[in-house]
């Protein structure tokens, strides 16, 4: 099977300036309407075989700048069964696509926090998986409430893979692309296409994340569909700092398509599942997943703890807490 995947490069309209939840949610809902128009026009241009669309990180809200966890949760974090997800579901059903995005989300098990969540919606409007970002500098993650999170959802919930008629899909959020272990954990669970919602610095030079996208693709023998923002409005940063470079990378690490600056549908390419599966079945030097010797590394990981788990079980989720924790980790690593 072969189909087209689109990493849709969109301008992110932040809700930082909104004073109330209702005001922020109205902006999010209008954003869904605008995005549906762009998706429909993109499909009309690229072709009806465009079956997968990935949009950028925090595409409806932007990110918290100086808001506390409490303020951002109340203003910008989505309810799992709320109006914004309902609008996204309806949009996806009308367009008959698989749709991957990223949002801050309220979790009923952790009412004082939010998690940054990447999600996949199928053509029937159902959410096929939720992936909570696992590495973040300033936002809560499952690792920060480790024991309670595992009690609530179990270990396998950390690395979900959706088996669909367009392949086995998995999500990676933002900076998680910089951590090779994460992509491997998804690949050994069957992932064939990694959907990367991101909002990152645009540059004509190679950036850390752009190097990582190609590295993760060839290491795990997966396609990487990475959608970046086309700038963020409504915050004090220069609007186009996080812009450009949305791309589709093939399982050998080759960039198949890449967008320039601004809103763009240029990052679209064919996903050839039959070729990928054939590649994975052939004994060869390049079949890296079949050459993995995980036992070599398991003991090193088991015996080593760097960033401590569960730090938010006894501390409020304040920005300074995350900074202090990293300072302590650096001291332990390098002193």
C-alpha positions as CSV (number, residue, x, y, z in Angstrom):
1,X,0.0,0.0,0.0
2,X,1.1,3.5,-0.8
3,X,-0.5,6.8,0.2
4,X,0.4,10.5,0.8
5,X,1.3,11.9,4.2
6,X,1.2,15.7,4.8
7,X,3.2,17.5,7.5
8,X,1.0,20.7,7.4
9,X,3.0,23.7,8.5
10,X,0.6,26.1,10.3
11,X,0.7,29.4,12.1
12,X,0.0,28.9,15.8
13,X,-2.4,31.4,17.3
14,X,-1.6,31.4,21.0
15,X,-4.1,31.9,23.7
16,X,-1.7,33.5,26.2
17,X,-3.4,36.9,25.9
18,X,-6.9,35.4,26.6
19,X,-8.3,36.3,30.0
20,X,-10.8,33.5,30.4
21,X,-11.3,29.9,29.5
22,X,-14.3,30.8,27.3
23,X,-12.3,33.3,25.4
24,X,-9.4,30.8,24.9
25,X,-11.8,28.0,23.8
26,X,-13.5,30.2,21.3
27,X,-10.1,31.0,19.7
28,X,-9.3,27.2,19.7
29,X,-12.6,26.4,18.0
30,X,-12.1,29.1,15.3
31,X,-8.6,27.6,14.8
32,X,-10.1,24.2,14.1
33,X,-12.4,25.8,11.4
34,X,-9.4,27.5,9.8
35,X,-7.3,24.3,9.8
36,X,-10.1,22.3,8.2
37,X,-10.2,24.8,5.3
38,X,-6.5,24.4,4.9
39,X,-6.6,20.6,5.1
40,X,-9.4,20.5,2.5
41,X,-7.5,22.8,0.1
42,X,-4.3,20.8,0.6
43,X,-6.0,17.5,-0.2
44,X,-7.5,19.1,-3.3
45,X,-4.1,20.2,-4.4
46,X,-2.0,17.1,-3.4
47,X,-4.6,14.5,-4.2
48,X,-7.4,12.4,-2.5
49,X,-4.8,9.7,-1.6
50,X,-3.6,12.1,1.1
51,X,-4.7,9.9,4.0
52,X,-2.5,11.2,6.9
53,X,-2.2,14.8,8.1
54,X,0.1,15.8,11.0
55,X,-0.1,19.3,12.5
56,X,2.4,21.1,14.8
57,X,2.9,21.0,18.5
58,X,0.3,22.9,20.7
59,X,-1.2,24.0,17.4
60,X,-4.4,25.5,18.9
61,X,-2.9,27.3,22.0
62,X,0.8,28.0,21.8
63,X,2.8,27.3,25.0
64,X,2.8,28.8,28.5
65,X,5.2,31.7,28.7
66,X,5.0,33.0,32.3
67,X,1.7,31.3,33.2
68,X,1.8,28.9,36.2
69,X,0.7,25.3,35.8
70,X,-2.6,26.2,37.5
71,X,-3.3,29.2,35.2
72,X,-2.4,27.3,32.0
73,X,-4.4,24.2,33.0
74,X,-7.5,26.3,33.6
75,X,-7.1,28.4,30.5
76,X,-5.6,26.2,27.8
77,X,-5.6,22.5,28.7
78,X,-8.2,20.5,26.8
79,X,-10.9,18.3,28.5
80,X,-10.7,14.7,27.2
81,X,-14.4,14.8,26.4
82,X,-14.7,18.5,25.8
83,X,-15.9,20.7,22.9
84,X,-12.5,21.1,21.2
85,X,-11.9,17.4,20.8
86,X,-15.4,17.1,19.6
87,X,-14.8,19.7,16.9
88,X,-11.5,18.0,15.9
89,X,-13.3,14.6,15.7
90,X,-16.1,16.1,13.5
91,X,-13.5,17.8,11.2
92,X,-11.6,14.5,10.7
93,X,-14.8,12.6,9.9
94,X,-15.7,15.2,7.2
95,X,-12.2,15.1,5.7
96,X,-11.8,11.3,6.0
97,X,-8.2,11.3,7.0
98,X,-6.0,10.1,9.9
99,X,-5.1,13.2,11.8
100,X,-2.3,13.7,14.4
101,X,-2.0,16.8,16.6
102,X,-0.7,17.9,20.0
103,X,-2.3,19.7,22.9
104,X,-2.1,20.4,26.6
105,X,-4.6,18.1,28.3
106,X,-6.4,17.7,31.6
107,X,-6.2,14.2,33.2
108,X,-8.9,13.1,35.7
109,X,-6.3,11.1,37.7
110,X,-4.1,14.1,38.1
111,X,-6.4,17.1,38.6
112,X,-3.7,19.5,39.7
113,X,-1.6,19.0,36.6
114,X,-1.8,18.9,32.8
115,X,0.1,16.7,30.3
116,X,1.2,17.6,26.8
117,X,-0.5,15.0,24.7
118,X,0.0,13.9,21.1
119,X,-3.0,12.2,19.7
120,X,-4.2,10.4,16.5
121,X,-7.8,10.6,15.3
122,X,-9.1,8.1,12.8
123,X,-11.5,8.7,9.9
124,X,-14.4,7.6,12.1
125,X,-13.6,10.4,14.6
126,X,-12.3,8.1,17.3
127,X,-9.1,8.9,19.1
128,X,-6.9,5.9,18.4
129,X,-4.1,6.8,20.9
130,X,-2.9,9.4,23.3
131,X,0.9,9.8,23.9
132,X,2.0,11.9,26.8
133,X,5.3,13.8,26.2
134,X,7.9,12.1,28.3
135,X,10.7,14.6,28.3
136,X,10.0,18.3,29.1
137,X,12.0,21.0,30.7
138,X,9.1,23.0,32.3
139,X,5.9,21.0,32.0
140,X,4.7,17.9,34.0
141,X,5.3,14.5,32.5
142,X,4.3,11.0,33.4
143,X,7.8,10.5,34.8
144,X,7.3,13.3,37.3
145,X,4.4,11.3,38.9
146,X,5.9,7.9,38.0
147,X,4.4,5.5,40.5
148,X,0.9,7.0,40.4
149,X,1.0,7.2,36.6
150,X,1.9,3.5,36.2
151,X,-0.8,2.6,38.7
152,X,-3.4,4.5,36.7
153,X,-2.4,3.5,33.1
154,X,0.4,0.8,33.2
155,X,3.8,0.9,31.6
156,X,2.7,0.1,28.0
157,X,0.6,3.3,28.0
158,X,3.9,5.3,27.7
159,X,4.6,3.9,24.2
160,X,1.3,3.4,22.4
161,X,1.1,2.3,18.8
162,X,-2.1,2.3,16.7
163,X,-2.5,-0.4,14.1
164,X,-4.4,1.0,11.2
165,X,-5.1,0.3,7.6
166,X,-2.4,2.9,6.7
167,X,0.3,1.2,8.9
168,X,1.3,1.1,12.5
169,X,1.3,4.8,13.7
170,X,3.0,6.3,16.8
171,X,3.5,9.8,18.1
172,X,6.6,11.6,19.3
173,X,6.2,15.1,20.8
174,X,8.6,18.0,20.3
175,X,12.0,17.4,22.0
176,X,11.2,13.7,22.6
177,X,12.7,13.3,19.1
178,X,16.2,14.0,20.7
179,X,16.0,10.8,22.8
180,X,16.7,7.7,20.8
181,X,15.5,5.3,23.4
182,X,12.0,6.6,23.0
183,X,11.8,6.0,19.3
184,X,13.2,2.5,19.7
185,X,10.6,1.7,22.4
186,X,7.9,2.6,19.8
187,X,9.6,0.6,17.0
188,X,9.9,-2.6,19.0
189,X,6.2,-2.3,19.6
190,X,5.6,-2.3,15.8
191,X,5.7,1.4,14.9
192,X,6.2,2.0,11.1
193,X,5.4,5.7,10.9
194,X,6.4,8.2,13.6
195,X,4.2,11.3,13.7
196,X,6.2,14.3,15.1
197,X,4.3,17.4,16.2
198,X,6.9,20.1,16.9
199,X,7.4,23.8,17.4
200,X,11.1,24.6,16.9
201,X,13.6,27.1,15.7
202,X,13.8,27.5,12.0
203,X,17.3,27.8,10.5
204,X,19.0,27.2,7.2
205,X,21.7,25.4,9.2
206,X,21.2,21.9,10.6
207,X,19.5,22.1,14.0
208,X,19.6,19.4,16.7
209,X,16.0,18.3,16.0
210,X,16.5,18.2,12.2
211,X,19.5,15.9,12.7
212,X,17.5,13.8,15.1
213,X,14.6,13.3,12.7
214,X,16.8,11.7,10.2
215,X,18.7,9.7,12.8
216,X,15.5,8.4,14.4
217,X,14.2,7.3,11.0
218,X,17.2,5.3,10.0
219,X,17.8,3.9,13.5
220,X,14.3,2.5,13.8
221,X,13.6,1.9,10.1
222,X,10.5,4.1,10.2
223,X,9.0,7.0,8.3
224,X,9.1,10.3,10.3
225,X,6.4,12.8,9.4
226,X,7.4,16.0,11.3
227,X,5.2,19.1,11.3
228,X,6.6,22.4,12.6
229,X,4.8,25.7,13.3
230,X,4.9,28.5,10.8
231,X,5.5,31.0,13.5
232,X,3.5,31.8,16.7
233,X,1.4,34.9,17.1
234,X,0.3,36.6,20.3
235,X,3.5,36.2,22.3
236,X,6.5,38.5,22.8
237,X,8.9,36.3,20.9
238,X,9.6,37.3,17.3
239,X,6.7,35.7,15.4
240,X,8.7,33.6,13.0
241,X,11.3,32.2,15.4
242,X,9.6,28.7,15.3
243,X,9.1,28.3,11.6
244,X,10.1,26.1,8.6
245,X,11.5,22.6,8.2
246,X,8.4,20.5,8.3
247,X,9.5,17.3,6.5
248,X,8.9,13.7,5.6
249,X,11.9,11.4,6.2
250,X,12.1,7.8,4.8
251,X,13.3,4.7,6.7
252,X,16.8,5.2,5.3
253,X,17.1,8.7,6.7
254,X,16.5,10.5,3.4
255,X,14.4,13.6,3.4
256,X,11.6,13.1,0.8
257,X,10.0,16.5,1.1
258,X,10.6,19.7,3.2
259,X,8.8,23.0,3.7
260,X,10.4,26.4,3.6
261,X,9.2,29.3,5.7
262,X,5.5,30.2,6.4
263,X,2.4,28.2,6.1
264,X,2.9,25.4,3.7
265,X,1.8,22.1,2.3
266,X,5.1,21.4,0.6
267,X,6.1,18.7,3.2
268,X,4.1,15.9,1.6
269,X,5.4,12.6,0.3
270,X,4.4,9.0,-0.4
271,X,4.5,6.4,2.4
272,X,5.2,3.1,0.8
273,X,4.3,0.5,3.4
274,X,5.0,-2.5,1.1
275,X,8.6,-1.2,0.5
276,X,9.1,-0.6,4.2
277,X,8.0,-4.0,5.2
278,X,10.1,-5.6,2.5
279,X,13.1,-3.6,3.7
280,X,12.5,-4.9,7.3
281,X,12.4,-8.5,6.1
282,X,15.8,-8.5,4.3
283,X,19.0,-9.6,6.2
284,X,21.4,-6.7,5.5
285,X,23.8,-4.3,7.2
286,X,21.1,-1.6,7.0
287,X,18.5,-3.7,8.8
288,X,19.4,-2.0,12.1
289,X,16.4,-3.1,14.1
290,X,17.2,-6.7,13.4
291,X,20.7,-6.2,14.6
292,X,19.8,-4.7,18.0
293,X,21.4,-6.4,21.0
294,X,19.4,-4.8,23.9
295,X,20.9,-7.0,26.5
296,X,24.2,-5.2,26.0
297,X,22.7,-2.0,27.4
298,X,20.0,-3.1,29.8
299,X,22.2,-3.4,32.9
300,X,23.7,0.0,32.4
301,X,20.3,1.6,32.3
302,X,19.0,-0.4,35.2
303,X,22.0,0.5,37.4
304,X,21.9,4.2,36.5
305,X,19.4,6.9,37.5
306,X,20.0,10.4,36.1
307,X,16.8,12.5,36.2
308,X,14.8,11.3,39.2
309,X,11.2,10.1,38.9
310,X,8.2,11.2,40.9
311,X,9.5,14.6,41.9
312,X,6.0,16.1,41.6
313,X,4.5,13.8,44.2
314,X,5.9,16.0,46.9
315,X,6.5,19.3,45.2
316,X,4.2,21.8,43.3
317,X,4.7,21.9,39.6
318,X,6.5,25.3,39.5
319,X,9.0,26.4,37.0
320,X,11.7,26.8,39.6
321,X,11.2,23.3,40.8
322,X,12.2,22.0,37.3
323,X,15.2,24.3,37.2
324,X,16.4,23.1,40.7
325,X,15.9,19.5,39.8
326,X,18.1,19.9,36.7
327,X,20.7,21.7,38.6
328,X,20.9,18.8,41.0
329,X,21.1,16.3,38.2
330,X,24.0,18.3,36.5
331,X,25.9,18.4,39.9
332,X,25.5,14.6,40.2
333,X,26.5,14.0,36.6
334,X,29.6,16.2,36.4
335,X,31.0,16.9,39.9
